[in-house]
Amino acid sequence: MANCMKTTIDLPDDLLIEAKKRAAETRTTLRALVERGLRRELGEGPSRKPARPPAIRWITVKGGLPRDLDVADRAGMMDWLHNDRP
């Protein structure tokens, strides 16, 4: 395993938003996206260790989403999840 260092960088908001969107679209991490970009800029080849896509956890409900659950309302979803249901 390669040694890794943590660092903080300041990026323009629009650039960070676009980078996060690209990472999500390609099912990779922002870290992997930045690493590939830096390696390309520095003239190095791709990382020897391929980036592992993040695990996707699907949660399903038999019969689909309940009618009283509004997924756009985060607080309402949390209440729904923590209340006893039949």
C-alpha positions in Angstrom: 0.0 0.0 0.0 1.4 3.4 -1.0 1.9 6.1 1.7 -0.7 8.8 1.5 -0.7 12.3 2.9 -3.7 14.5 3.7 -3.8 18.1 2.5 -6.2 20.9 2.2 -6.7 22.9 -1.0 -8.9 25.9 -1.8 -10.9 25.5 -5.0 -13.4 27.8 -6.6 -17.0 26.7 -5.7 -18.0 26.1 -9.3 -15.0 23.9 -10.0 -15.6 21.8 -6.9 -19.3 21.4 -7.7 -18.4 20.2 -11.2 -15.8 17.8 -9.9 -18.2 16.3 -7.4 -20.8 15.9 -10.2 -18.2 14.2 -12.5 -17.1 11.9 -9.7 -20.8 10.9 -9.0 -21.5 10.4 -12.7 -18.5 8.2 -13.1 -19.1 6.4 -9.8 -15.7 7.2 -8.4 -14.5 9.4 -5.6 -13.4 13.0 -5.7 -10.1 11.8 -4.3 -9.6 9.4 -7.3 -10.6 12.1 -9.7 -8.1 14.6 -8.3 -5.4 12.0 -8.2 -5.9 11.1 -11.9 -5.9 14.8 -12.8 -2.7 15.5 -10.9 -1.0 12.4 -12.4 -2.0 13.5 -15.9 -0.7 17.1 -15.2 2.6 15.8 -13.9 3.0 13.5 -16.8 2.8 10.2 -14.8 0.8 7.2 -15.9 -2.3 6.1 -14.2 -2.0 4.9 -10.6 -0.8 1.3 -10.3 -3.7 0.6 -8.0 -7.0 1.0 -9.9 -9.6 3.1 -8.0 -12.3 0.9 -6.5 -15.7 2.3 -7.0 -17.6 3.1 -3.8 -20.1 0.4 -2.7 -23.6 1.2 -3.6 -26.2 0.3 -1.0 -29.7 -0.2 -2.3 -32.5 -0.1 0.2 -35.8 -1.4 -1.2 -39.3 -1.6 0.2 -41.6 -4.5 -0.9 -44.2 -3.0 -3.2 -42.3 0.2 -3.9 -42.2 3.5 -1.9 -45.1 4.0 0.6 -47.6 6.7 -0.5 -47.0 8.7 2.7 -43.2 8.9 2.1 -41.9 12.1 0.4 -38.3 11.5 -0.5 -37.8 15.2 -1.2 -38.5 15.9 2.5 -35.4 14.8 4.4 -36.8 15.5 7.9 -40.0 13.8 7.0 -38.1 10.7 5.7 -36.2 10.5 9.0 -39.4 10.7 11.0 -40.9 8.0 8.8 -37.9 5.7 9.2 -37.9 6.1 13.0 -41.6 5.7 13.6 -43.1 2.2 14.1 -44.9 1.0 11.0 -47.2 -2.0 10.5 
